[in-house]
Structures are given as C-alpha cells and as structure tokens.
Amino acid sequence: MMEDDKYKIQRIKITNLSLDLKNYRFNPQNSQREAIKEMLKGKGGEKLYRLAKDIVNEGLNPSEMLMIAPIEDETSRRVMYKVLEGNRRVTALKLLGIPELIEWPEFQSLKNKFIKLHKAYIENPVTSVVCVVFDNETDANLWIERKHAIGLQGEGTEMWDSTMRQRYEQATKGDKSVVLQTLDMLRNAPQASIDDMLLLEKLNNTNLGRLLEDPYVRECIGITRRNKQLVSLRNRSEVETMLLSIVRDISRPDFKVAEIYNKELRKKYIDDLCQKVNIPNTPTDQEWKIDPESDNEEIKSTSDDAKTQKAKPKLRERTTLIPSGVKLPIPTKQSRAYDVFKELTTLSAKKYPNSVAVMFRVFLELSVDVYLETFNLLRDGQLTANESGTPNLQGNVNRVINDMVQKGIINKDLMKGIKSELNNTNSPLSIDSLNAYVHNGYFFPFYLHLLTGWDNVQPFFNILWQEISSVQKPDEK
C-alpha cells in the first residue's frame, strides 16, 4: 500500500462502493437505484453493456484506478466509499454481479444481455478493485479535473485528435486510414509547396476524411478503395492536383463543415471544385497505390493477359540526394567539397532528410565559394569567399550564375530554370529553404522533394565544376 499526505492506494470490495449521486454525467439523483437508471438512459445502457463485456473478456484497465473517498455515516456497519471517478466501471461491475438491479421494463432487453454476461462473469468475478482513497472529495477534485477537463495546456490528459487515433490504428492493427494514406502521399508530392506542407500539418482531418469516405468524391478525384487501400488509374500528377486543391480549399478560414455535411452537399462541393480546377482526366495503363510506402511493390497490370505475364523485377528505389552514378569533375585540391559530394551520393535522404538537407547547403556554399575564388569574383578587400562580411549565399549564387551567362557557358533557358529552383521560396532547394533547414526548428525537409530539387539543379553543378576543373586539375578518384 502506497501512502501520501492526501491519499493512499488500497483494494476495496465492490460491495463497499457507492455511486456518486452528484455524478457530473447527469443531474443529481436521490438514491443508488435512481443513479443506475440514469446510467441506462439513452445510449448509456448500450455503452455500459459494451464496457461490461470488455471487463468480462479483458478485465479492468490496469492503468486507471478508481478514485474514492470515505462516506461519513455513523449508522453504517461497514466503511462505505463514494466513487468520485469510475462510476461507469462500478455500475458495470454491480450489474454483472446482480443483473436484477435492472428492474425497469423499458430496459428488459438490456437486462437479458447482462444476464447472459453474468453466466460468464461468475466464473471469474471481480469482488474488489484497487482504488486511490482520498481523505476527502476536495483532495480528489484536482486529479479528476486533470483527467476530464480540457484547455489545461498540457497539465492534464491530452485527448488524441483524429490523426493520432489513425496513427494508433495503423501501428497496432495495420490499418492505415484513407486520410493518412492521402496525407503521406501529399507530403511527398513534388508539386506541393512549402505553404502546402504547413496546411497539411494544421489540416482538419475530419473534413478531409468526410470527403474521402464518399464514393462519388473519390470517383471525381480518380481514386478508389480496395482492401482498405486507396489506388488509382488516373495520372498521378492530376490526382495530386485534385487532392491539393481540396486541402487548400478546406483550409480556408471561412470554410464550414456545413458545405460537405451530407451526400448532396458533397456532390455539389466536388463538382464545383472540379469545374474550378479544370484539369484533364488522363488514364494510366497500370494501377498505382496512393500510399507512398507501397509504391515500390509490384503493381497489378490492368490488361487482360496480366495473369499470364511473368512478374517483372522491382526497380530499386533511389533514396540518395545525388544518384550514385553522377560524377562531378571536382579537382583534387578541393577535398572537402569532394568528401561532401560523395557523402550525398551514399547517405539516404529518406532515412536522414535533415542531415542531407543541411549537407546539401554545405555543398552548395562550398561549390559557389570555390568558383568565386577560382575566377577572382571576390568583392574588394576579400581574400576568400567565406570571409566575414561577404554577401549572403543567395547573392553569391546569383553572381556565379550571372558570370556563367556572360561567359556563354549556360543559356538563358537553363539559367531561368536554375534560378527558379534556387530562388523560388516554394522550392525545397531554394536558398530560403536551405537556410531554414539549418536555422528553423519547425521547418522539415521531405526527401522526395529534395531528390526532385537536386535533379533540377544538377546541370548547374555539372557546369560549375567543369568550369573550375578547366583551371584546376580534376580529381582522379
């Protein structure tokens, strides 16, 4: 038995426990009989039965003890306790032991259910329970509030939101909800901007789920559900566009659930959105899975002779920022830049996105600094490009690109593409994003975005190091 100044923990017989007649679940009652009847009203009776059935099958929850306090009654021959927390559990136990306590005709069907449960219950009855015994009700109120009240800013029990519940279902039962499948795909969608990522983190998943559970909405998007998994025969980019459009729209401050509350409203909503987005509906030859974790599995062909075809070998997924086959002519003397480059061809961006994002920024800055120093593009009074007081990284990158254009080693179209990737704030490889990966504790890189970003700027690095190697001796490694 544990002791504390205000409570102790001990085992108490069920027969010594009285329901709280002022239970906050209902209006004050005058007797134990009335309290039980109140518990059975509405949906309460069926929920109480399910709780009782769970107790018979699994036992009482060992992580939650009853909270009780002694009742001051000098006429009683035994010490009685009022149940301050756990009235539903105690009611279920009392009805399991004595189903006849349900004495009202309107609850006869419920009583019959408890009688059946009673037969299993008496084989291993619960005669006593471990309780937290407080000296008085006042001492218990603090902890009752911690358990049930909301808005305590973390001081009490924090209820799971819909995403947390879905993550739990996935982890414990292997069931990944359609909402989680969709969110995980959009987090890795190349066309999703940084602003979209912020919306995904704050999204009301209940509204998204309400839409995705509607077959008509799924059909308009171009997805279907098979064996609890979302699949599609529509062009991936079009599906992503539709889903991102929905996310952006339901994230509007003035969006109301009333807009999608029933089937007719959801039909109008998605029809209006499809007309607004106005993109083609392009079919694909193969069915693909929305969940990115399953994208590398063999996908069933939709052709009639698919069953007779031999399974094709799976393609190996690229997870590194820089493909292993890429070689840059980095001179021997630039050993630091070469080492960082090699690490980025071997370190998994999928497993270590933060490390890869930060290392890419390092590689970009080293590459640009070497170019500036090699071709004497330093500002007046500077000996090295990384000297204190130099322009910021974005300024240095633009100076390198402008120099390349003046030399005629990149054309204007290539220059626009590279500048767009490095200067566009929505790009995962923009200078702003790269700086945020280092300095912003709330800004997270997504590995597929990083990979796509590298593919877009790889020509810039090829040209940069080829130009440097024309002056310095290339690395022979």
C-alpha positions in Angstrom: 0.0 0.0 0.0 1.3 3.4 -1.0 0.9 6.3 1.3 0.7 10.0 0.6 -0.3 13.1 2.6 -3.7 13.2 0.9 -4.3 9.7 -0.4 -3.5 6.0 -0.2 -3.9 3.1 -2.6 -5.7 0.0 -1.4 -8.0 -2.7 -2.6 -11.7 -2.1 -1.7 -14.6 -4.5 -2.1 -17.2 -3.7 -4.7 -20.0 -4.0 -2.1 -18.4 -1.2 -0.2 -18.6 1.2 -3.1 -21.5 3.6 -3.6 -22.2 5.5 -6.8 -21.8 9.3 -6.7 -25.4 10.7 -6.7 -24.0 14.0 -7.9 -22.1 12.5 -10.8 -21.3 15.2 -13.4 -22.6 13.0 -16.2 -26.2 13.7 -15.1 -28.3 15.7 -12.8 -28.2 14.9 -9.1 -30.1 11.8 -8.0 -31.7 10.8 -4.7 -30.7 7.1 -4.5 -28.4 4.4 -5.8 -31.4 3.0 -7.7 -32.1 6.3 -9.5 -28.4 6.7 -10.3 -28.3 3.3 -12.0 -31.4 4.1 -14.0 -29.9 7.4 -15.1 -26.8 5.5 -16.3 -29.0 3.3 -18.5 -30.9 6.0 -20.3 -30.4 6.8 -24.0 -27.2 5.3 -25.4 -25.7 5.0 -21.9 -27.1 1.5 -21.4 -25.7 0.0 -24.6 -22.3 1.6 -23.8 -22.4 0.3 -20.3 -23.1 -3.2 -21.7 -20.1 -2.9 -24.0 -18.0 -1.8 -21.1 -19.2 -4.8 -19.0 -18.5 -7.2 -21.9 -15.0 -5.8 -22.2 -14.4 -6.3 -18.5 -15.5 -9.9 -18.8 -13.2 -10.5 -21.8 -10.2 -8.4 -20.9 -10.5 -7.4 -17.2 -10.3 -3.9 -15.8 -7.9 -1.4 -17.2 -4.8 -1.7 -15.0 -3.7 1.8 -15.9 -6.7 3.5 -14.4 -7.6 3.2 -10.8 -10.9 4.3 -9.2 -10.8 7.5 -7.1 -12.9 7.2 -4.0 -13.4 9.0 -0.6 -15.0 7.6 2.6 -18.6 8.4 3.3 -19.3 9.8 6.8 -22.2 7.6 8.0 -22.1 6.6 11.7 -25.2 4.3 11.2 -23.4 2.0 8.7 -21.9 -1.2 10.0 -19.1 -1.0 7.4 -16.9 1.6 5.9 -18.5 2.8 2.7 -16.8 4.9 0.0 -18.2 7.3 -2.6 -16.9 6.7 -6.2 -15.6 10.0 -7.4 -14.0 8.7 -10.6 -15.0 5.4 -12.2 -18.8 5.4 -11.7 -19.4 3.6 -15.1 -17.0 0.9 -14.2 -18.5 0.3 -10.8 -22.1 0.3 -12.3 -21.0 -2.3 -14.9 -19.5 -4.5 -12.1 -22.6 -4.2 -10.0 -24.9 -5.2 -12.9 -22.6 -8.1 -13.9 -22.9 -9.4 -10.3 -26.6 -8.7 -10.0 -28.4 -8.2 -13.3 -31.7 -8.0 -11.4 -30.7 -4.4 -10.4 -32.1 -3.5 -13.8 -35.7 -3.5 -12.7 -37.4 -1.2 -15.2 -39.5 -2.8 -18.1 -38.1 -0.4 -20.7 -34.6 -1.9 -20.2 -35.7 -5.6 -20.3 -33.6 -6.3 -23.5 -30.6 -4.8 -21.9 -31.2 -6.8 -18.7 -31.3 -10.0 -20.8 -27.9 -9.2 -22.2 -26.5 -8.7 -18.7 -28.0 -12.0 -17.6 -26.1 -13.8 -20.4 -22.9 -11.9 -19.4 -23.4 -12.8 -15.8 -23.0 -16.5 -16.6 -19.5 -15.9 -17.9 -18.7 -13.3 -15.2 -19.4 -15.6 -12.2 -16.7 -18.0 -13.4 -14.1 -15.3 -12.5 -15.9 -12.5 -10.7 -14.3 -9.2 -9.7 -15.0 -8.8 -6.0 -12.6 -6.0 -5.2 -10.7 -3.3 -7.1 -7.6 -1.2 -6.4 -8.6 2.3 -5.6 -7.0 5.7 -4.8 -8.5 6.5 -1.5 -8.6 10.2 -0.8 -9.2 11.7 2.7 -12.0 13.9 1.2 -13.6 14.9 -2.1 -11.7 18.2 -2.3 -8.3 16.5 -2.5 -9.6 14.3 -5.4 -11.0 17.2 -7.4 -7.6 18.3 -8.7 -6.9 14.9 -10.3 -10.5 14.5 -11.6 -10.0 17.8 -13.4 -6.7 16.7 -14.8 -8.4 13.6 -16.3 -11.5 15.1 -17.8 -11.2 18.9 -18.2 -10.0 20.4 -21.5 -8.0 23.6 -22.1 -5.4 22.8 -19.4 -2.5 23.5 -21.7 -0.9 20.1 -21.2 -1.4 19.8 -17.4 -4.0 17.1 -17.7 -4.7 14.2 -20.0 -4.4 15.3 -23.7 -7.0 13.6 -25.8 -5.9 12.2 -29.2 -7.0 14.1 -32.3 -8.2 12.2 -35.3 -4.7 11.9 -36.8 -3.3 10.5 -33.6 -6.1 7.9 -33.4 -5.5 6.9 -37.0 -1.7 6.6 -36.4 -2.5 4.3 -33.4 -4.8 2.1 -35.5 -2.1 1.8 -38.1 0.6 0.9 -35.6 -1.5 -1.6 -33.6 -3.8 -3.1 -36.2 -2.0 -2.4 -39.5 -4.9 -0.3 -40.8 -3.9 2.9 -42.4 -6.8 5.2 -42.9 -7.6 6.8 -46.2 -6.7 10.2 -44.7 -3.3 9.1 -43.6 -2.6 7.4 -47.0 -3.6 10.7 -48.7 -1.6 13.0 -46.3 1.6 10.8 -46.7 1.3 11.0 -50.5 0.8 14.7 -50.5 3.8 15.3 -48.2 5.9 13.6 -50.8 4.2 15.2 -53.8 6.7 17.2 -56.0 4.1 19.9 -56.7 3.3 20.5 -53.1 4.7 23.8 -52.0 6.1 24.8 -48.6 2.8 26.5 -47.8 1.0 23.3 -48.7 3.2 21.4 -46.2 2.1 23.9 -43.4 -1.5 23.4 -44.4 -1.1 19.6 -44.1 0.2 19.9 -40.6 -2.7 22.1 -39.5 -5.4 20.4 -41.5 -8.8 19.4 -40.0 -8.5 15.7 -40.9 -12.2 15.1 -40.1 -13.3 17.2 -43.0 -10.8 15.5 -45.4 -12.0 12.1 -44.2 -15.7 13.1 -44.7 -14.9 13.8 -48.3 -12.6 10.8 -49.0 -15.1 8.4 -47.5 -17.7 9.4 -50.1 -17.5 7.1 -53.2 -18.7 9.9 -55.5 -15.9 12.2 -54.3 -13.3 9.5 -54.7 -14.6 8.8 -58.3 -14.3 12.5 -59.2 -10.7 12.6 -57.8 -9.8 9.5 -59.7 -9.2 7.1 -56.8 -10.9 4.0 -55.4 -10.6 2.0 -52.3 -9.6 -1.7 -52.5 -8.8 -3.8 -49.4 -8.6 -0.6 -47.2 -6.1 0.9 -49.6 -6.5 3.8 -52.0 -5.5 3.1 -55.6 -5.8 5.0 -58.9 -5.9 4.6 -62.6 -5.6 8.3 -63.2 -2.4 10.3 -63.9 -0.6 10.8 -60.6 0.0 14.5 -61.1 -3.7 15.0 -61.8 -4.7 13.1 -58.6 -2.2 15.1 -56.6 -3.5 18.4 -58.1 -7.1 17.5 -57.1 -6.2 16.4 -53.6 -4.0 19.5 -53.0 -6.9 21.7 -54.3 -9.2 20.1 -51.7 -6.7 20.6 -48.9 -6.2 24.2 -49.8 -9.9 24.8 -50.0 -11.0 23.2 -46.8 -8.2 25.0 -45.1 -9.9 28.3 -45.8 -10.6 30.3 -42.6 -14.2 30.7 -43.7 -14.7 27.0 -44.6 -17.6 25.3 -42.8 -18.3 21.6 -42.4 -21.9 22.5 -43.4 -20.6 22.8 -47.0 -19.9 19.0 -47.1 -22.2 17.7 -44.4 -24.3 15.3 -46.4 -24.1 13.4 -49.6 -25.9 16.0 -51.8 -23.7 18.8 -50.4 -20.5 16.8 -51.0 -21.6 16.1 -54.6 -22.1 19.8 -55.2 -18.9 20.7 -53.5 -16.7 18.3 -55.6 -18.5 19.1 -58.8 -17.9 22.9 -58.3 -14.2 22.2 -57.3 -13.6 20.0 -60.4 -15.0 22.8 -62.6 -12.8 25.3 -60.9 -9.6 23.3 -61.1 -10.4 22.2 -64.7 -7.8 19.6 -65.4 -7.9 16.7 -67.7 -8.7 13.1 -66.6 -5.9 11.1 -68.1 -6.0 7.3 -67.6 -2.9 5.2 -66.8 -2.0 1.7 -68.0 -1.2 0.5 -64.5 -3.0 0.9 -61.2 -0.9 2.7 -58.6 -1.2 3.0 -54.9 -1.7 6.3 -53.1 0.4 5.2 -50.1 4.0 6.1 -50.9 5.2 3.3 -48.6 3.7 0.8 -51.0 4.7 2.4 -54.3 7.7 0.1 -54.8 5.6 -3.0 -54.5 4.7 -4.8 -57.7 1.6 -3.2 -59.2 -1.0 -5.4 -60.8 -1.5 -4.7 -64.5 -5.0 -3.9 -65.7 -4.6 -5.7 -69.1 -6.4 -8.9 -69.7 -3.3 -11.0 -70.1 -1.7 -9.7 -66.9 -2.2 -13.1 -65.2 -0.1 -14.9 -67.8 2.8 -12.4 -67.7 5.9 -13.1 -65.7 6.3 -10.8 -62.7 8.8 -8.0 -63.6 11.7 -7.4 -61.3 11.2 -4.5 -58.9 13.1 -1.3 -59.7 15.5 -0.2 -56.9 14.3 2.9 -55.2 16.6 5.9 -55.2 17.0 7.3 -51.7 20.1 9.4 -52.0 20.0 13.1 -52.9 22.6 12.6 -55.6 22.3 9.5 -57.8 25.2 7.1 -57.3 26.1 7.3 -61.0 26.6 11.0 -61.0 30.2 12.1 -61.2 31.4 15.7 -60.9 34.9 16.8 -62.0 35.9 18.1 -58.6 39.6 19.0 -58.5 41.9 17.0 -56.2 42.7 20.1 -54.1 39.0 20.6 -53.2 39.0 17.5 -50.9 36.3 18.9 -48.6 33.8 19.6 -51.4 34.6 16.1 -52.8 34.0 14.4 -49.5 30.7 16.1 -49.0 29.7 15.3 -52.6 30.5 11.6 -52.0 28.5 11.5 -48.8 25.5 12.9 -50.6 25.7 10.0 -53.1 25.6 7.4 -50.3 23.6 8.9 -47.4 19.9 8.0 -47.5 17.7 11.2 -47.8 14.7 9.0 -46.9 16.2 7.9 -43.6 18.2 11.1 -42.8 16.4 14.0 -44.5 17.6 16.6 -42.0 21.3 15.6 -42.4 21.0 15.5 -46.2 19.3 18.9 -46.4 21.9 20.6 -44.2 24.8 18.8 -46.1 23.4 20.0 -49.4 23.5 23.6 -48.2 27.1 23.0 -47.3 27.9 21.5 -50.7 26.2 24.4 -52.5 28.1 27.0 -50.5 31.5 25.2 -50.9 30.9 24.9 -54.7 30.0 28.6 -55.1 32.9 29.7 -52.9 35.4 27.7 -55.0 34.0 29.2 -58.2 34.2 32.8 -56.8 37.8 32.3 -55.7 38.9 30.5 -58.8 37.7 33.2 -61.2 38.5 36.2 -58.9 34.9 37.2 -58.4 35.5 38.2 -54.7 34.5 41.6 -53.6 37.1 44.2 -52.9 39.2 43.5 -49.9 38.2 39.8 -49.6 40.8 37.0 -49.7 38.3 34.1 -49.5 34.6 33.8 -50.4 33.7 32.7 -46.9 35.4 35.6 -45.2 33.3 37.5 -42.6 31.3 40.3 -44.2 30.7 38.5 -47.5 27.3 38.7 -49.3 24.8 36.1 -48.3 24.5 32.8 -50.1 21.8 33.8 -52.4 23.8 36.8 -53.6 26.9 34.6 -54.2 24.8 32.1 -56.2 23.4 34.8 -58.4 26.9 36.2 -59.0 28.1 32.8 -60.2 25.1 32.3 -62.4 25.4 35.7 -64.0 29.1 35.1 -64.6 28.3 31.8 -66.4 25.7 33.6 -68.6 28.3 36.3 -69.5 30.8 33.6 -70.4 28.2 31.9 -72.6 28.6 28.5 -70.8 24.8 28.3 -69.9 22.0 29.6 -72.0 19.2 31.8 -70.7 16.6 29.0 -70.6 18.9 26.9 -68.3 19.7 29.9 -66.3 16.0 30.6 -65.7 15.4 27.0 -64.6 18.3 27.0 -62.1 17.4 30.5 -60.7 13.8 29.4 -60.4 14.8 26.4 -58.3 17.3 28.2 -56.1 15.4 31.5 -55.7 11.8 30.3 -55.6 10.7 30.3 -51.9 8.4 27.4 -52.6 11.2 25.2 -53.8 12.7 22.7 -51.3 16.2 23.6 -52.6 15.7 27.4 -52.6 18.2 29.4 -50.6 15.5 30.3 -48.1 14.6 26.7 -47.6 18.2 25.6 -47.2 18.7 28.3 -44.6 15.5 27.3 -42.8 16.7 23.6 -42.7 19.7 24.9 -40.6 18.1 27.7 -38.5 14.4 27.0 -38.2 13.4 24.3 -35.7 9.9 24.0 -37.2 10.8 23.6 -40.9 11.2 20.0 -42.0 12.6 18.6 -45.3 10.8 15.9 -47.3 13.1 13.5 -49.0 11.3 13.2 -52.3 11.2 17.0 -52.7 14.9 17.1 -52.0 15.6 14.5 -54.7 13.4 16.3 -57.3 15.2 19.6 -56.4 18.6 18.1 -57.0 17.5 16.7 -60.4 16.6 20.3 -61.4 19.8 21.9 -60.3 22.3 19.1 -61.3 23.1 20.8 -64.6 24.2 23.9 -62.6 26.7 21.8 -60.6 28.0 20.0 -63.7 28.7 23.3 -65.5 30.2 24.9 -62.3 32.7 22.1 -61.6 33.6 21.6 -65.3 34.5 25.2 -65.5 36.5 25.0 -62.3 38.3 21.9 -63.5 39.3 23.6 -66.7 41.6 25.7 -64.4 42.3 23.2 -61.6 43.4 19.6 -62.1 40.3 17.3 -61.8 40.1 14.6 -59.1 41.2 11.2 -60.4 39.4 9.3 -57.6 
